[in-house]
């Protein structure tokens, strides 16, 4: 049984970097698009932020949109990936708290976890957490930079 486990673990380890690359490219692109949408429709997004009682809605559109746009590009490149995952994680925690407050409260009370998971912010939140925890993988500019320093 141990041999089978070790073989499966080795296969999983071999697929780690390609899997991280796919996650970074897919969700990085989605972040880029979301940020671009915020920044090209500032008035519409600010009106939405106002409806959520977010203070300084126009400033927050630029902060959120810039974080998502730059974060998406950096994730796709695998450049400063762990660093950018921190403001991205914070950005989507704020998104949950403001736009999906009821889902957060229900999750904290162990009710309706599906509502929390099905929220559009969930994949971005998880992606930022994954990249922070595991890094961008071998196919990344971060890896190239690390090799140059050693």
DRENDODO-573870 format. One line per field, with one value per residue (C-alpha): residue number from 1; residue in one letter; x, y, z. Coordinates in steps of 0.25 Angstrom, whole numbers, plus 5000, padded with zeros to 4 digits. Layout:
DRENDODO-573870
k = NUM; ...;
r = a; ...;
xx = X; ...;
yy = Y; ...;
zz = Z; ...;
//
This chain:
DRENDODO-573870
k = 1; 2; 3; 4; 5; 6; 7; 8; 9; 10; 11; 12; 13; 14; 15; 16; 17; 18; 19; 20; 21; 22; 23; 24; 25; 26; 27; 28; 29; 30; 31; 32; 33; 34; 35; 36; 37; 38; 39; 40; 41; 42; 43; 44; 45; 46; 47; 48; 49; 50; 51; 52; 53; 54; 55; 56; 57; 58; 59; 60; 61; 62; 63; 64; 65; 66; 67; 68; 69; 70; 71; 72; 73; 74; 75; 76; 77; 78; 79; 80; 81; 82; 83; 84; 85; 86; 87; 88; 89; 90; 91; 92; 93; 94; 95; 96; 97; 98; 99; 100; 101; 102; 103; 104; 105; 106; 107; 108; 109; 110; 111; 112; 113; 114; 115; 116; 117; 118; 119; 120; 121; 122; 123; 124; 125; 126; 127; 128; 129; 130; 131; 132; 133; 134; 135; 136; 137; 138; 139; 140; 141; 142; 143; 144; 145; 146; 147; 148; 149; 150;
r = x; x; x; x; x; x; x; x; x; x; x; x; x; x; x; x; x; x; x; x; x; x; x; x; x; x; x; x; x; x; x; x; x; x; x; x; x; x; x; x; x; x; x; x; x; x; x; x; x; x; x; x; x; x; x; x; x; x; x; x; x; x; x; x; x; x; x; x; x; x; x; x; x; x; x; x; x; x; x; x; x; x; x; x; x; x; x; x; x; x; x; x; x; x; x; x; x; x; x; x; x; x; x; x; x; x; x; x; x; x; x; x; x; x; x; x; x; x; x; x; x; x; x; x; x; x; x; x; x; x; x; x; x; x; x; x; x; x; x; x; x; x; x; x; x; x; x; x; x; x;
xx = 5000; 5011; 5017; 5004; 5003; 5017; 5014; 5002; 5009; 5020; 5010; 5003; 5016; 5020; 5006; 5007; 5014; 5005; 4993; 4998; 5000; 4986; 4980; 4989; 4985; 4971; 4968; 4978; 4971; 4958; 4964; 4970; 4956; 4949; 4959; 4958; 4943; 4944; 4953; 4946; 4932; 4936; 4923; 4914; 4923; 4924; 4908; 4908; 4918; 4910; 4898; 4906; 4910; 4924; 4931; 4938; 4932; 4940; 4954; 4950; 4947; 4961; 4967; 4959; 4960; 4975; 4978; 4970; 4976; 4990; 4988; 4983; 4995; 5005; 4998; 4998; 5013; 5016; 5023; 5023; 5011; 5012; 5013; 5001; 4992; 4992; 4984; 4976; 4972; 4968; 4961; 4952; 4950; 4944; 4936; 4930; 4927; 4921; 4914; 4911; 4910; 4898; 4906; 4918; 4909; 4902; 4915; 4920; 4907; 4909; 4897; 4896; 4911; 4907; 4903; 4917; 4924; 4915; 4918; 4926; 4937; 4940; 4949; 4957; 4958; 4963; 4972; 4979; 4980; 4986; 4996; 5000; 5002; 5008; 5015; 5013; 5020; 5032; 5027; 5028; 5036; 5037; 5045; 5054; 5057; 5060; 5069; 5077; 5079; 5085;
yy = 5000; 5010; 5008; 5011; 5023; 5028; 5026; 5034; 5045; 5046; 5047; 5058; 5066; 5065; 5072; 5082; 5093; 5091; 5091; 5104; 5110; 5107; 5113; 5125; 5127; 5124; 5133; 5143; 5146; 5147; 5156; 5165; 5165; 5169; 5180; 5185; 5185; 5193; 5204; 5205; 5207; 5215; 5223; 5210; 5202; 5214; 5214; 5200; 5202; 5214; 5204; 5195; 5207; 5206; 5219; 5227; 5219; 5225; 5224; 5209; 5206; 5211; 5203; 5190; 5191; 5194; 5183; 5173; 5177; 5178; 5165; 5158; 5161; 5158; 5144; 5141; 5144; 5138; 5150; 5155; 5144; 5142; 5157; 5161; 5150; 5157; 5170; 5161; 5152; 5165; 5171; 5159; 5158; 5172; 5168; 5157; 5166; 5177; 5170; 5157; 5160; 5150; 5139; 5142; 5142; 5129; 5123; 5127; 5121; 5108; 5111; 5110; 5108; 5107; 5121; 5125; 5116; 5119; 5134; 5140; 5145; 5130; 5126; 5138; 5137; 5123; 5126; 5137; 5127; 5116; 5124; 5130; 5116; 5109; 5120; 5121; 5108; 5105; 5112; 5126; 5138; 5137; 5124; 5131; 5142; 5132; 5124; 5137; 5141; 5128;
zz = 5000; 5003; 4989; 4983; 4992; 4988; 4973; 4974; 4983; 4972; 4961; 4969; 4972; 4957; 4953; 4964; 4955; 4943; 4952; 4958; 4944; 4940; 4952; 4951; 4936; 4937; 4950; 4947; 4933; 4940; 4951; 4939; 4932; 4945; 4949; 4934; 4936; 4949; 4942; 4929; 4936; 4948; 4949; 4948; 4958; 4968; 4968; 4971; 4982; 4987; 4988; 4997; 5006; 5003; 5007; 4996; 4985; 4974; 4981; 4985; 4970; 4966; 4978; 4975; 4960; 4960; 4970; 4962; 4948; 4953; 4962; 4950; 4941; 4952; 4955; 4940; 4939; 4953; 4957; 4971; 4972; 4987; 4990; 4981; 4987; 5000; 4995; 4986; 4998; 5005; 4993; 4993; 5008; 5006; 4994; 5002; 5015; 5006; 4995; 5001; 5016; 5018; 5012; 5021; 5034; 5030; 5028; 5042; 5047; 5039; 5030; 5015; 5012; 4997; 4997; 5001; 4992; 4980; 4981; 4970; 4979; 4984; 4973; 4974; 4989; 4988; 4977; 4985; 4997; 4988; 4982; 4995; 5001; 4990; 4982; 4967; 4963; 4954; 4942; 4947; 4946; 4962; 4959; 4949; 4959; 4970; 4961; 4957; 4972; 4976;
//
